[in-house]
Amino acid sequence: MKVVPHFMVLLMLGCARADMAGECDLAGFYTELGCTPTPSGDNSTLCPDSFTCPELHPDPAMCYYRGIAYSDKSTIPQNLINNPCSQACSCQVASSGGPRFECAAVDCVEVFDSDLRQCVSTYDLEACCSTGNVCGNDAIANLKTCEVDGKSYREGESFEPKNTHKTCICTAGWDGSTDNPSVCRDINCGIEIHYQNKLLDNCAPVFVGNKKSCPISFACPSETTKIVRGVNLRGINAQCVFGNTTLGVGDEVTVDERCTTCSCEVPPFVSCTMKAACN
């Protein structure tokens, strides 16, 4: 029997997780929450049938981030937050609405300054806003470019390669690889920070287009919610939870959001897709 060294097992697992987050629906969402994938019964596919998640809210009177409890008014240490756009996030426990994190507003000057629209804004992996600007036709023309997924990016610009769940910076030495941590990093959606109370209420993440990106919102149960029982063609035993209701794979949920469809596909969360264009 061939023995694989321990460090090689860890390396292969890390690569599989990285590929899975970019290629499988909801894999990035679950990985960020610390959930563990359940291997698919079909060995030909990388994507798990379901995930097993830790208890995300043992105490409804506390906020939780990465398994650590935060009491009212306590702040998450910045070095624990893997998202440069989430700054000074503190727990707020209100009498209604459930626990939530509130963060400082981050306003990027390149969004509001019209004079910069003629320039190329340059970015750093560890910064939320641009860290510099290249202005003038000659200076811009001298920038190297990166060709990614049929699009061209100038040196210093950021982009998200398809099927990677990563954000990268175009550099003069870009070789197409996303494995270099000085050039690319994993995308962190800040799910626990921005949707703390939605997780507590077992709401469903809402995605636009596909379920490999960050959710844009959560759909929660209401008085008009209806469950439409479907057929579990994949024979998956794991179940989803939506509010206080348990669903099987293939079941659908009607929600108040227009042009949004929700179903139990990859337990334990019901997930929703919103059409990018909706009449």
Secondary structure, 3 states (H helix, E strand, C coil): CCCCCHHHHHHHHHHHHHHHHHHCCCHHHHHHCCCEEECCCCCCCCCCCEEECCCCCCCCCCEEECCEEECCCCECCHHHCCCCCCEEEEEEECCCCCEEEEEECCCCHHHHCHHHHHCEEECCCCCCCCCEEECCHHHHHCCCEEEECCEEEECCCEECCCCCCEEEECCCCCCCCCCCCCCEEECCCCHHHHCHHHHHCCCEEEEECCCCCCCCEEECCCCCCEEECCCCCCCCCCEEEECCEEEECCCEEECCCCCEEEECCCCCECEEEECCCCC
